[in-house]
Amino acid sequence: MARKGGGGLVYSTGVGRVCPACGQAAAACRCGKSTEPAARGGAVRVGRQTKGRKGKGVTVVTGLPLGADALAALARDLKKTCGSGGTVRDGVIEIQGEHRDALVAELIRRGWAARRAGG
């Protein structure tokens, strides 16, 4: 998957984010390098959604190039930080309630380039 010369493949429409070290999909990366700060890629977005939840808001964290196990562990830590419930669905962390500011601060503290998304 990775190209020789210049730079490597960063994104593929078939698999999404690609690990720069092994060329595998970021979610299926086995080398572990996709979780290093230099290889994390774009900004992590922290937004709020109510669609399909009967008006109840959740804070969503998208753009994390982590495997399923690492994503679940991070979600568990973020839920403890917020004192709230939540889940991981399709590579997106959902935390119940409005916690954008707290999550952005925690993700930045952990070395992620997190930004607040939406209004």
Beta strands, then each sheet from edge to edge (+ up, - down):
strand 1: 11-12
strand 2: 16-17
strand 3: 44-49
strand 4: 58-62
strand 5: 86-89
strand 6: 92-96
strand 7: 114-116
sheet 1: 1+ 2-
sheet 2: 5+ 6- 4+ 3- 7-
end
